[in-house]
Amino acid sequence: MSTVVHFEIPADDPERARRFYYEMFGWQIEKIPGMEYWLINTTGENPIGGGLMRRESPKQTITNYIDVSSIDEFIEKTKSLGGKALVSKKAVPGMGYYAICLDPEGNTFGIWEDSKEAR
């Protein structure tokens, strides 16, 4: 069964957002050296990881990433069910692949495929 495995929070001021989520929930948020990306480690019984990034467009909202067995298969499935692929399959080297999709209601979501061979 597919489940949410990662989320991304866009922010106009990433440092302000980092302080907010740390003080609000106690989340540990660390900047990746050399990148404009911060990794989020949530707390609680079933923590999931996330990311904090500088907002790329005014309407960008939180994106949840759902684990799938095949990015290519699920992009086609999204299209066949009336959705769209907004960002085609992209590699995160050594980790996996992602794509950003739009459901028929206009909501964005990400799909993620683990793959150590991703280049």
C-alpha positions in Angstrom: 0.0 0.0 0.0 1.4 3.4 -1.0 1.9 5.9 1.9 3.2 9.4 2.4 7.0 9.0 2.9 8.2 12.7 2.6 6.8 16.2 2.5 8.2 19.6 1.5 7.4 22.9 3.0 8.1 26.0 0.8 9.0 29.2 2.7 9.7 32.8 1.7 12.1 32.9 4.7 13.4 29.4 5.4 15.1 30.4 8.7 11.9 31.9 10.0 10.0 28.7 9.0 12.7 26.5 10.6 12.3 28.4 13.9 8.5 28.1 13.7 8.4 24.4 13.1 11.1 23.7 15.7 9.3 25.8 18.4 5.9 24.5 17.4 6.6 20.7 17.1 10.2 20.2 18.2 11.2 19.1 14.7 15.0 19.0 14.0 15.7 20.9 10.8 19.2 20.9 9.4 20.5 22.7 6.3 22.2 20.6 3.7 25.7 22.1 3.1 25.9 23.9 -0.3 22.2 23.7 -1.0 19.1 25.8 -0.4 17.4 22.8 1.2 16.9 21.8 4.8 16.1 18.2 6.0 13.3 17.9 8.5 13.2 15.1 11.1 9.8 14.9 12.7 9.1 13.5 16.2 6.6 11.2 17.6 5.6 7.5 17.3 5.7 7.3 13.5 8.0 10.0 12.3 8.5 10.8 8.6 11.1 12.9 7.0 10.5 16.1 5.2 12.2 19.1 3.6 12.1 22.8 3.8 12.9 24.8 0.7 12.8 28.4 -0.5 9.4 29.0 -2.2 9.8 28.8 -6.0 6.4 30.4 -6.9 3.8 32.4 -5.1 1.2 29.7 -5.2 3.5 26.8 -4.1 2.1 24.9 -1.2 3.2 21.9 0.9 3.7 18.8 -1.2 3.3 15.3 0.1 5.3 12.5 -1.6 3.8 9.1 -1.8 5.9 5.9 -2.2 5.2 4.1 -5.5 6.7 1.0 -7.1 7.3 2.7 -10.5 7.3 6.5 -11.3 6.7 5.8 -15.0 3.7 3.5 -14.2 2.1 6.0 -11.8 2.6 9.0 -14.1 0.6 7.1 -16.7 -2.0 6.0 -14.1 -2.3 9.7 -13.0 -3.0 10.7 -16.6 -5.5 7.9 -17.2 -7.5 9.0 -14.1 -7.7 12.6 -15.3 -4.6 14.0 -13.6 -1.5 15.6 -15.0 2.3 15.3 -14.5 3.6 18.8 -13.7 7.2 17.8 -13.2 8.3 14.7 -15.1 10.5 12.0 -13.6 13.7 13.4 -12.0 16.5 11.6 -10.3 17.9 12.2 -6.8 21.3 10.5 -7.3 21.8 7.4 -5.2 18.3 7.8 -3.6 15.5 7.5 -6.1 13.2 9.3 -8.5 10.3 11.7 -8.1 7.6 13.5 -10.1 5.1 16.1 -9.2 1.5 15.5 -10.3 -1.9 17.3 -10.2 -5.1 15.5 -9.3 -8.4 16.2 -11.2 -9.3 18.6 -8.3 -6.2 20.8 -8.8 -4.2 19.5 -5.9 -0.5 18.8 -6.3 1.2 15.7 -4.9 4.5 14.0 -5.4 5.4 10.4 -6.1 8.6 8.8 -5.1 10.4 5.6 -6.2 13.3 4.4 -4.1 16.3 3.4 -6.2 20.0 3.4 -5.2 20.8 3.3 -9.0 19.2 6.7 -9.7 21.5 9.0 -11.6 
